[in-house]
Amino acid sequence: MAQFDRLPAELRHWLAGAALPWSAQSALQLWRRHLRATRGDVMAARAALDRAEARLLARDAGHIWGPLHPAACPTGPATGAVAPAGPR
């Protein structure tokens, strides 16, 4: 908990609404990387964290909820592929 308390306030705020249970260490590493890439633009860094989390969720959705889950990406998120629509 002490690690979390030492995180920047903007990152703690993002983590409070995150869908995944990020470790303080991995979140901080990604945060710093995106802040450098965006030249300190906090909103852009937060958007990058959102995209990173969405990629992880898409990667894992098929394994957890099955390939027909709307977030599942059967060929991997980097390809831009869209999962097939479920039964109607």
N, C-alpha and C positions, 0 to 999 in steps of 0.2 A: 504494500500500500504506500510505503514511503516513496518508492520509485514513481508511482502514479502522481503523488502530490508534488513531485519536483518537475513534472512535465510543464511545458508552456501552457498557459491558460487556454489558448485557442485550440491546442491539441486535446487537452482534457475535455473541452466542450464537444469537440468532434467525437471523441471516444464515448462520451455519454450517450450519444445517439447511434453508435455503430451497431451493425447487425452481428458482427463477429466478435469473439472475445480476444481482442488484440492484447498482446503483452506490451507492457510499457516500453520495453527495450525495442521491439520490432516496430512499434508505432513511431517512436522517436526517430529511429533510423530512417524510416520512410519519410517522415515529416521533414527532417533535415535535408534529405535528398531533394524533395520537391520544393522546399524553400529555396535551395540553391538554384535549381533549374528555373524557378520563376522569379529569381532575383528579389526574394523577400515578399512576394505578393501572397499574403495569407489566404485570400479568397481562392486564388488559383491553386495554391497548395492543398487547400481543403477539397477543392473539386478533383484534384489528382488523387487524393485519398479515397474519395467517393468512387472514382473509376477503378482504382486498385481493388477496393472491396467488392465492387460489382463483378470484376473479373474472377475473383476468388469464389464468390457465390455461384457464378455461372459454371465454373469448373467443377465445383462440388455438388451442385444441385442434382445432376443425373445420378450420381453415386448414392446420394442420400434419399432422394424422393422418386427416382426413376427417370428414364429418358424422356418421358412425355411431360414432365413438369415444365411449365412455361419458362423457367429460368435456365433449364438444362441446355447445354450447348454440346451436342454429341461429338463434334469434331474439334472442340477446343475454342476458347474465346478469341484467340488471336486471329482466327480465320474469318471472323465476322459471320460465321454460319448461324442460322437461326434454327432452333429446334422445331420439329414438326408439330403441327397443331394437334391437340388431344382429341379424343372421341367427342363427337357432337351429338 
